[in-house]
Amino acid sequence: MTEIIELPRWQSYIEAEIGLVMPKRQNRWVYNAILELAKSNHLSIDELWQAVQTDRLLRQQLFDSVLIIESRFFRHLPSLNYVAALAKDYAQTSSKPSHLAQSSPHLPFRVWSVGCASGQEVWSLAMMLEDSKIDNYVILGSDVSLTAIKCAKKAHYSGRELSLIPAQYHKYIQNIDTDEAKVDSFKHWKIADELYAKVNFAQHNAMTRSVPTPFKQQVIMCQNMLIYFRRFDQRDILAKLVDQCVLGGYLILAPGEALFWQHPKMQRLTHDSVNVWQKIAE
């Protein structure tokens, strides 16, 4: 007999722990994920419920199993182009006082991709900056899913995803060698080694007070993540991101996202395609 899963109880627990509100259209996905997690750990549903309260690793498995990790290379190109233009300006004015340099012209151009999933946005931007001959940059990607972060760090991707990458950036990819291909049988290529030095990834829950880096950022990208949070949680997350921006830095959200939001330290900039804010006060 199939065990009964009290889905609202599980959804409330997930929201309380990581803030994510699971859309109703994903109910079947969440149901099956919980069922499979219990089965793979040889637990009943009730035993799994009790276990996740105290077992940190099993709790993370729960979060990883219910999250639908969605991203793609060069997703919303206008936002990526906007950041690349800022990086070029930063590089060109690095010998002069810059509102992005936070009083030091030698600091790297720092970008934080919040909710980076399995790393496609981060690696897309790295390809663009590298292709523009910009070398003084650091990109950080963070996500609450440990599984996603492991995939982002490994940077192995499928042939289908290769079709999303413009030909001019194919020089930043390489085939997976035979031994690696045996492990990732459905993955066909990976990010070239030369990009790894300037890219980092960290598991991070945006709802917590902690931050994944002590450095303030020239640009913070948080696209298509806030839609999974309630409005009051969106405000809290955005306020924390403001604190992590340098004075004069930029916060980029997905088009149409958090249009209700206002903040005394931030000014929304007019742009046809990019939902961008600039920090105007500390």
C-alpha positions in Angstrom: 0.0 0.0 0.0 1.3 3.4 -1.0 2.2 5.6 2.1 0.3 8.8 2.5 2.4 12.0 2.3 1.0 15.0 4.0 2.3 17.4 1.4 1.3 20.7 3.1 3.3 19.7 6.2 6.4 19.0 4.1 6.0 22.2 2.1 5.7 24.2 5.2 8.8 22.7 6.6 10.8 23.4 3.4 9.6 27.0 3.4 10.5 27.4 7.1 14.0 26.0 6.5 15.0 27.7 3.3 12.2 30.1 2.5 11.2 28.5 -0.8 7.5 28.4 -1.6 6.9 25.4 -3.9 4.4 26.3 -6.7 1.3 24.1 -6.9 2.3 23.0 -10.3 5.2 21.2 -8.7 3.2 19.2 -6.2 3.6 16.0 -8.1 7.3 16.5 -8.4 7.7 17.2 -4.6 5.5 14.2 -3.8 7.6 11.9 -5.9 10.9 13.3 -4.6 9.9 12.7 -1.0 8.7 9.2 -1.9 12.0 8.4 -3.7 14.1 9.9 -0.9 12.4 7.7 1.7 12.8 4.6 -0.5 16.5 5.2 -1.3 17.2 5.6 2.5 15.1 2.5 3.4 12.8 4.6 5.5 9.0 5.0 5.8 7.6 8.5 5.2 7.1 9.0 8.9 10.6 7.8 9.6 12.0 10.2 7.0 10.0 13.0 8.6 11.6 12.3 12.0 15.0 11.9 10.5 15.2 15.2 8.6 14.6 17.1 11.8 18.0 16.0 13.2 20.0 14.6 10.4 21.7 17.5 8.6 22.8 15.5 5.6 19.4 13.9 5.1 17.8 17.3 5.4 20.1 18.6 2.6 19.2 15.6 0.5 15.5 16.6 0.9 16.2 20.1 -0.3 18.2 18.9 -3.2 15.6 16.4 -4.2 12.6 18.7 -4.2 14.3 21.7 -5.9 14.0 21.9 -9.7 17.3 23.3 -10.8 16.6 25.3 -13.9 19.2 27.4 -15.8 20.8 27.6 -19.2 23.8 29.2 -20.9 23.4 32.8 -22.0 20.0 33.1 -20.4 18.8 36.7 -20.8 21.6 38.0 -22.8 20.8 41.7 -22.2 21.7 41.3 -18.5 25.0 39.5 -19.4 25.9 42.2 -21.9 25.1 44.9 -19.3 27.5 43.3 -16.8 30.2 42.8 -19.5 29.9 46.5 -20.4 30.4 47.5 -16.7 33.4 45.2 -16.5 35.0 46.8 -19.6 34.4 50.3 -18.1 35.9 49.2 -14.9 39.0 47.9 -16.6 39.4 51.0 -18.7 39.1 53.3 -15.8 41.1 51.2 -13.3 44.0 53.7 -13.3 41.5 56.5 -12.4 39.2 57.0 -9.4 36.1 54.9 -10.0 32.7 54.8 -8.3 32.9 51.0 -8.5 36.4 50.7 -7.3 35.6 51.4 -3.6 38.6 53.8 -3.3 41.1 51.3 -4.7 41.7 51.0 -8.5 43.4 47.6 -8.1 40.5 45.6 -6.7 39.1 43.0 -9.0 35.7 43.4 -10.6 33.6 41.2 -8.5 30.3 39.6 -9.6 28.0 37.4 -7.4 25.4 35.2 -9.1 22.8 34.4 -6.4 20.8 31.2 -7.1 23.2 30.1 -9.8 21.8 26.6 -10.1 24.4 24.4 -11.9 26.5 27.3 -13.0 25.4 28.2 -16.5 25.1 32.0 -15.8 28.4 32.1 -14.1 30.3 30.3 -16.9 28.5 32.3 -19.6 29.7 35.6 -18.0 33.2 34.2 -17.5 33.4 33.4 -21.2 32.2 36.9 -22.2 34.7 38.6 -19.9 37.6 36.4 -20.9 36.7 37.0 -24.6 36.8 40.7 -24.0 40.4 40.4 -22.7 39.3 41.4 -19.1 41.5 39.6 -16.6 40.9 41.4 -13.3 37.6 39.8 -12.4 36.2 37.3 -9.9 32.9 35.6 -10.2 31.1 33.8 -7.4 28.1 31.6 -7.9 26.0 30.4 -4.9 22.9 28.2 -4.5 21.1 26.5 -1.7 21.3 23.2 -3.5 24.5 21.2 -2.7 23.9 19.0 -5.8 23.7 22.0 -8.0 26.9 23.5 -6.6 28.8 20.3 -7.1 27.6 20.2 -10.8 28.7 23.9 -11.2 32.1 23.2 -9.8 32.6 20.2 -12.0 31.3 22.1 -15.0 30.4 19.1 -17.1 27.6 19.6 -19.5 25.5 17.9 -22.2 25.7 18.2 -26.0 22.2 19.8 -25.9 23.6 22.7 -23.8 26.4 23.2 -26.2 23.9 24.4 -28.8 23.1 27.4 -26.5 26.6 28.7 -26.6 27.6 31.2 -29.4 30.3 29.9 -31.7 32.7 32.6 -30.7 32.9 31.1 -27.1 33.5 27.5 -28.2 37.2 28.0 -27.5 36.4 28.0 -23.8 35.0 24.4 -23.9 36.8 21.1 -24.2 35.7 17.5 -24.7 35.6 15.3 -21.6 38.4 12.6 -21.8 37.6 8.9 -21.8 37.9 8.3 -18.1 35.7 11.2 -17.1 33.2 10.3 -19.7 32.8 6.9 -18.1 31.6 8.7 -14.9 29.4 11.3 -16.7 28.1 9.2 -19.6 25.5 11.7 -20.6 27.9 14.7 -20.4 30.0 15.4 -23.5 32.1 18.5 -22.7 33.3 20.8 -19.9 34.5 24.3 -19.3 38.1 24.9 -20.3 40.5 24.9 -17.4 41.7 28.4 -18.0 38.4 29.9 -16.7 38.5 28.1 -13.3 41.0 30.4 -11.7 38.6 33.3 -11.6 35.4 31.5 -10.8 34.3 30.2 -7.4 31.1 28.4 -6.1 29.6 28.1 -2.7 26.6 26.5 -1.2 24.6 29.3 0.5 21.0 29.8 1.8 19.9 33.3 0.8 17.6 33.4 3.8 20.4 33.2 6.4 22.3 36.1 7.9 25.6 34.7 6.7 27.2 35.6 3.4 29.4 33.3 1.2 32.1 35.9 0.8 33.6 38.7 2.9 34.1 40.9 -0.2 31.6 43.4 -1.4 30.6 43.1 -5.0 30.6 45.5 -8.0 27.6 43.5 -9.4 25.1 41.1 -7.8 22.9 39.1 -10.2 19.8 37.6 -8.7 17.6 36.4 -11.6 14.6 34.1 -11.5 15.1 33.1 -7.8 12.9 35.6 -5.9 9.8 34.3 -7.6 10.0 31.3 -5.2 9.8 33.4 -2.1 7.0 35.3 -0.4 7.1 39.1 -0.8 8.3 39.8 2.7 11.2 37.3 2.3 12.1 38.9 -1.0 12.5 42.2 0.8 14.8 40.6 3.4 16.9 38.9 0.8 17.2 42.1 -1.3 18.2 44.1 1.8 21.0 41.7 2.4 22.2 41.9 -1.2 22.2 45.7 -0.9 24.6 45.4 2.0 26.9 43.3 -0.1 27.1 45.9 -2.9 29.9 48.5 -3.0 28.8 52.1 -3.2 28.0 52.7 -6.9 27.6 48.9 -7.4 24.7 47.3 -9.3 22.0 44.8 -8.5 20.4 43.0 -11.5 17.1 41.1 -11.2 15.1 39.3 -13.8 12.8 41.4 -16.0 9.5 42.0 -14.2 10.9 40.7 -10.9 10.3 42.5 -7.5 8.9 45.6 -9.2 7.2 46.5 -5.9 10.6 46.9 -4.2 12.0 50.2 -3.0 15.1 50.8 -0.9 16.6 54.1 0.4 20.1 53.1 -0.7 19.2 52.0 -4.2 18.0 53.7 -7.3 16.4 51.9 -10.2 18.0 52.8 -13.5 16.1 53.1 -16.7 16.8 50.4 -19.2 14.7 48.8 -22.0 15.7 45.2 -21.2 17.5 45.0 -17.9 16.0 45.3 -14.4 18.9 47.1 -12.8 19.5 49.0 -9.6 22.5 51.1 -8.5 23.6 51.7 -4.9 23.6 55.4 -4.2 24.2 55.5 -0.4 25.9 53.5 2.3 
